Amino acid sequence: MCFIYSHLHGTTGQGAERTRGHLAPAPGITVRAPRILRAVLWGVALLLGAGNASAAAAAATALKPGTVACFDGYVNLTEARNQAELRAANNMLWIDSLPQDDRTQAYEALRRGEVKMQRLETRGNGEKIQCHGGLIHHWTGAVFISGAKLPDVVRVLQDYGHHAQYYSPDVEQSKIESREDDHFRVFLRFRRHKVITVVLNTHHDVRYFRVSDTRAHSRSSAMRIAEVENPGKSNEREKAPFDDGGYLWRMETWWRMEERDGGVYVQSEVVSLTRDIPAGLGWLIGPFVTSIPRETLTFTLEATRKAVQNGE
């Protein structure tokens, strides 16, 4: 499990396209450093709902039905692509779709202990999917756990009662609410600090699928996400969806595991939804927002490897 916000090469599966890209400051704009700092602080506060937001600003932050429907459509297409890849059984990791030389170098990097990351983009009928009022973040990453066996990895991932230990400080509290074989309902409290601290209570539905003695995968959906106000204090409360900062509205996760080459390759793919970036500040706030999912997913994969190698 991981707390996420959001290079792709070629096309994988049906209805999905991957593209490379990066954000850069808009050309021709010259701003003095103090103005940039003020803009960043103001933009972050606006983006995350901090401070004394006006009623109009709060309304603009609210999650709208159309945004949810758009995100659900995006997730359905992503799910279809994942299922197609799993049925084909020849592209277990995203790096398997790379050209031969790039694929060889990527596997060598994984076996050296690196984490390989890629930003993804699912498209509908070849068209970019834009959810008005919201921002979709889509990342995947892979790691190699040398000397591990598939059951070792599955055991750590399913040990939700200790995820607050394995994934601290991103996961502050964790517990299994119910379990039936490989079907879990779990609670995770996420804490994320970057300029400000945001705490979220989240409830997830997770299913694991064991394909063979060497392959497994899982599918997780966040059924409920609530931002916590005054966490750990006597007046702690969960904010209503229309009253939160839009820090994380939705999160969908796909894990894949394959044992070979003297260890286990582990891949996690996450699609999440946050509030949109305020108009006119995309060039400034965009890099701040999009760094969160990559950093968190990298941490999650590294923490998973550490927990497995420590025999936890």
N, C-alpha and C positions, 0 to 999 in steps of 0.2 A: 504494500500500500504506500502511496506517496501523495504529498501535498503539492499540487501543481497549479501553475498558470500556463505560456508557449514559448538543406541541402538535399535536396533530394535529387535523385538521378533517375530519369526514365519514368515509366508508368508501371505500377504494380496492381494487379487485380482489376475488377470491373468497376467502372465509375469513379476511379480515383486517379489523381494526377499529383506529381510531386515537382516542386520548383525550388530553385535556389534563390536567395535574396538576402538583403541586409538593409538596415536603416542608416541613414546619414543625415547630417544637418542640411537644411535647405540651402541651395547655393544663393549667393548674393546677399545673405543676411549677416549684418554685423551688429553684435549686441555687446554691450559692456558687461564684464563679469558680474558686478553686483546685480544688474538686471536679470542676467541668466539665473543667478541663485534665487532671486525673488520669484522668478517665473517657475523654477523647478519646485520650490516649496509650495507655492500657490497651486500649481498643477497637481502635485501629489496629494495635497489636502483635498482638492476638488475631486480627483480621481477616486480616492479611497473614502470619501465622505467624512473626512475629519473636520473638526472645528464646528463653528456655528453656521451650518448650511441653511440657506433660506428654504422656504416651502417649495419654491419653484425648482431650486436645485435638487431637492430631495425627490420631487416628482420626476425630474429628468433622469434620476438614477434608478428609479424603480424598474424591476424586471417586467417586461411586457409580454403578453401572450404570443404576439407575433415573433418576438425574439426567441422564446422557448420553442415554438414550432419550427423555426429555422434551424435552431441548434439540433433538435431532434432529427430533422431531415439529414443534417450533416452526419450525425452519429449513425443513422441507419445505413448511409452509403459507406461509411468507414467500417461498420460491422460486416457489411456484405463483402467488402474487399478482404477483410481479415478471414472470413469464412472460406472465401475462394482460395486464399493462400494456404490455409490449413488443409483443405481438401487436396490441393495439388501436392502438398508435402515436400516441395522442392525448394521453397524459399522460407525457411524457418526464421531467419534473421533478415532485417532490412538490407544488410550488406550483401546478401546473396544475390540481389538484383543488380549489383554494380558490375561494370566491365571487369574482365578477368584480372587485369593488373591491379586495379583499385581494390577488388575483392581480396586478392592475396595480401596486399599491404594492410587492409583493414583487419583481417584475421591475425596477421602478425602483431599488429598494434594491440589487439585484444589480449593475445597471449603474453604480451609484455606487461600487462596490467592496466592498460589505458581503458577509458570509457569512450565508446564511439557514439556520438550524438548526431541527430538529424532532425531538422524541422520539416514537418509534413504539411501537405495541403490537399484535402479531398475536394474534388470538383464534381458538379452535377452536369452531365451532358457536355463536359468540356468547359463549362463556365464556372468562374469563381463564385463561391457562395459567400454572400455578405449578409450578416444578421444586423439589421438596423437596431441600434440601441444596445448592442452587445459586441464583444470581441471574442473570437474563437482562438484558442491557443492549442497547437497540435505538435507534439514532440514525441520522438522515440529515441531510445538509447539501449546499448548493449554492453555487457561486461562478461568477462570469462573468470570463472572461479576454479582455479587449478586444484586438482586433487579431490574435488567434491564429487559426490554422487547425487543423482536426481532426487532421491528421497530426502537428502540433507537440505536441499534448497526448498523443496515443498514444505518440509517441516518448519523451517524458519518463517516462510511466508504465511503459513496457516497458524502460527503461534501468536495470534493477535493479542493475547493477554500480556505479552512481553514486547509489543511493538513500541511502547513508550520507552523501553530500555534500548531496543535495537536502533530506533530512528530518532532518538533524542538529539537536538531539542525541537525538531520539526513536529514530532508527535509527543504531546504532553501527557495524554491519558489514552488508554486503550483497553478494550474488553470485548469478549465474545458475548453477544446478546442471545444467540441461538445457533445451534448447529445440527444438521441432519446429513450425515456422511460428508460429502465434499461441498455442501451448500452451507454458507455462513451468513449470518447477520451480525455485523460488528459496529462498535462505536469507537470513533477516534476523535480526540481533540487535537487540532492542529494549532501551532503557534508559529507565526512568521514575522520576523523583524527585518525591516529595511526602511530606514528613516522613522517609521512608526511601527508599533507592534499590533498585529491583528490576531485574534483568537477565534477559532471556528469549531463548533460542535458539529460533527458529521456522522451520518449513519449510512452504512454501505451494505449492499447485497452482493455476495461474492460466490461464484461457482468455479470449481476446479474440474479439469478434464484430463484424465490420464490416457494418453493415446497408446503408449507402449512402455516397455521398461526403461526407455531412454528419452521419451518425449512426453511433455505435459504442457498445458496452457490453462489460463484462467481468465475470467471476465468479471469485472467489478463495476457497479453503478452506485453513485452516491444518491441515495433515496431522499436524503434531507440534509441541508446545510444551513446552519444558523450562526450568524456572527454574535460573539459574546461581548457584552458591555460590562466593564468593571470585573474582569475575570479574577477569581480568587478572593474577592471581597464579599462582605455581607450583603451588599446590594447588587451582586452579580445577576444579570438577566440576559436572555437571548433576545436580540433585536428581531422585529418582524421583517419579513422579506422586503416590504416596501420602505423600510426604515433603515436598512443596512447600507454599507458603503459600496456594495457591488464588488467586493474583493474576490469572491468566488461564489458563483451561482450554481454551476453544474460541473461535474467531473465524471468522466468515463475512462476506464483503464483496461488494457489488455496486456497480460503477461504471457511470455513463451519461454520454455526451458528445454534444452537439449543436451544430453550427456554424450560427449565424444572428445577425442583429442586429449584424454587424460584429465578431464574436468567437465564443468557444466557451463554452457553458454546461456545467459539470462538476458531477455529483452523485455523492456516495458514500454508501452505506448500509451500516451495520455492525451485526451481531448478535454479541454475545460472551457468554461464560459465566464467572462467577467463583464463589467460595465464597459462601455466604449470610452475611447480617449476623447477628452473635450476638443471641440473644433478649434483648429489653429495651433494646437500644441502637440500634434502628432510627431513632428520632427524632434521635439524636445522631450516629451514624456514617453514616446514609443520605446526608445531603447531601455528606459528604466523598467517599464512594464514587462517587456518581452524577455528580460534577463531572468526574471523570477522562475518561470517554468524550467528553463534549461538548468539553472543552478540547483533547483530542488530535485529534478529527476536525476541529475548526476550524483547528488548526495544520496538519494534513495538507493541507487544501484551500488554505490561504494559501500554504503552501510549494510546492504544485503550480503555482499561478498564478505565483509568483515565478520558479520554474525555467523555465517556459514563456516568460515575458516576457524572461528573461535569455538566451534562446536556448540553454539548456544541453541 
